[in-house]
Amino acid sequence: MSLQWQWPWAALVAVLAAVAVIVLAVVFATRTKPDDAHDDAVFSLDDDLSTDEASRLMGQWRILSRIGVALLAVMIAVAIVLVARPLRVDQGQEQASGRDIVLCLDVSGSTLPYDREVIDTYLSLVGNFEGERIGLSIFNSTSRTVFPLTDDYELVTDQLTKASEVLEGVQSQDDIDQMTDSQYQSVADWLEGTQNKQNATSLIGDGVVSCAAMLPGFAYGEANETNAERQRAASIVLATDNVVSGEPTYTLEQALDLTSSADITVDGLYSGPSSSEGDEDTIAMREQIEAHGGVFLTQSNGSSVEELVREIQQRRDAQSDEASKAAMVDAPGWWVLALVVMVVLWLLAAWRLRR
């Protein structure tokens, strides 16, 4: 830990001022009074100090005077140091509370039954958030922003709760068969705006780009002064089975190239039947996400979607905790303590001299 100075010039000014005061004090103290021609009697201090007791007291006075002068000199030196504002380099930790998270959910027919688990998991995680901003976007052939990036956790909780209630009836085919007309309509209303292209579903790359556009400074992958060095970590949690039907504007790999250039991490969560985890589409998704620095998880090890989401969160929290951030902070502690001690000792010496 190196010690540096915020105002070194102030110390120089203080030194010059102190020297000037000392010089003036010496000059005035050494000025001799003119001889009084009318004084007939001459007194000698040696005569008054001829006794043993007077000599002892004079010796004590001289010692205490020298101690007081030395303490005063040290006090001036410490005060000059404090005037210069000592600083130190602080290696603090940049906590996970500076993250932006976008939930990017594929709502095509094959993945919709798994989306509710993702939503419910984040609904339980929101209670532990402090400073994170979260947004939700859903996509099929086109995308819709359910709610934008926000740290208004009351709004987030309301929106996630509503989404969970809407998707409650699509967990299985039996659930879908038992849905009422009003439930069908609620699901249709929630999915409104995600199927605006004919003969196309689950356009993954387009969905990822739309989700990235919710993050500040994305500019569709153009690295610039705004996003070159992000003040907040940005990540997308992509829940999909990577089964594309139709012609997307962006492939998944192209979308990941764009997010990577804007310093946005995309984590993948396989949302589909376990029997399809070994399919070519799933393997391609894993390779592409991991090649761009993301985490890709499946349910092949018996974990639930909730456990997978929590694992992604824990990994991202750990990475954020490891990101150190240096800063210059004031370091007056020991100097102030030294000054206080010197002042107390000087006051004791001055009190003893007065006696």
Secondary structure, DSSP 8 states (H G I E B T S, - for coil): --EEES-HHHHHHHHHHHHHHHHHHHHHHH------TT------HHHHT-SHHHHHHHHHHHHHHHHHHHHHHHHHHHHHHHHT-EEEEEEEE--GGGEEEEEEEE-STTTHHHHHHHHHHHHHHGGG-SS-EEEEEEESSSEEEEEEEE--HHHHHHHHHHHHHHGGGGSSHHHHHT--HHHHHHHHHHTTTS--STT-B--HHHHHHHHHTTSTT-GGG---TTTTT-SSEEEEEEEE----BS--SS-HHHHHHHHHHTTEEEEEEE-S-GGGTTSHHHHHHHHHHHHTT--EE-STTS--HHHHHHHHHHHHHHHHHH-EEEEEEE--HHHHHHHHHHHHHHHHHHHHHH-
